[in-house]
Amino acid sequence: MASLSSDRYTPFTHQISETITTVPAVATDLTTTDTRIWQITVANTTAGALTFTLKDRQATPRYICAAVSIAANTTYILAWPEGQFGYSGLNWSGSGAGLEASVVGCYK
């Protein structure tokens, strides 16, 4: 596996906004071109558990996080030190209102 300092690593030119935003309750595209993410912080602001799903947008989507349960009033930090690649972009959703997230990543 190549490290981020590898000569083969090419960063994408556009940054995903790191602003805290509401995770949609229906599947919605976060990005629509090849994407690399390093970290997602997800906070559940409700009194009950909610799930968080993140997948790429290729013809047969691959799940990065498949319905991960986020406990009530809890913040999770999901990190990929070498980055996680999303072919054709990323799509995300929560199981209901009350999830907030920020993303560290970039896209083509």
N, C-alpha and C positions, 0 to 999 in steps of 0.2 A: 504494500500500500504506500503510495506516495505521500509525503508530508506536504504541508502548506508551503514549505520553502523549496519544494521541488521545482526544477526547471520546466516540468510538464504542466504545472498548475497555471491556469490562466484565469484571472478574476473577471467576472462579468462587470459591465460598466454602470449598471443602474442599481442603486441601493433600495431595499425595501424600507419603507418608513418604520422607524422604531417607536412611533407614537403608540401609546396604549389604545387599543380599539376593541369594540365589541365583536366577539366571535358570532357569526350568524347562526341562527337555529336551523337553517336549511343549507345544504351543500352549495358553496359559493367559491368561485375562483379567487385565490389570493394573488396569483400571478398566472400569466398565460404563455410564457416562454420559458426555456430552460432556466432553472433556478438552483441556487446553492444556499442552504441555510446552515447556520451554526448554533442558533439558540432560539427557543421560543419559551416565553414565560406566560403561563396560563393561570389566571386567578378565578376561582369560583366565589362569587359574591353572594350566593344564596344560602339558605339554611338546609338545603338538600344536595345530594350528590348529583353531578351532571357528567356527561361523557364528552370527550374531545376526540375528533377524528381529523387526520391529516393524510392526504394521499397525493400522488403525482397525477398528471393528466395524460399519460400515454394511453394508447388504444386499450390496453388492459391495465387499468390503474393498479399501482402497487402502494400498499399502505405503509406509511411511516409510523403513524399512531392509529391503531384501529380501536375506536370506542374506548379510549383510556378513561377510567373513572377518576374524576377529580372530586375529592371529598368536599363537603360543605365548608365554606369560609377558609379555604386552603389555596395556597399558591404553589404550583409546580414549576420547576425549571427543567426543561428538556434541552440537553446540550449534545452536540456532535463535534468534538474537537477537530476532526478532519473535514467537517462539513457533510451535509446530507444533500444529495443531488435529486432534484425533481425534474424528470423528463417532461417537456412541454408545459411546465409550470406546476403549481400546487393548488389543491382544492381543500377547503376546510369547513368544518361545521361543529356545532355543539348540539347537545340533545335538548336544549331549551335556553331561554333567556337567562343571562346572569354570568356568562363566561367573558372575561376580558383578557386580552393577550397583547404582547409585543413580540416582534420578530426581528432577529438580526440575520440579515442575509442580502443577497444580490441576485440580479437576473439579467438576461441578455437584453 
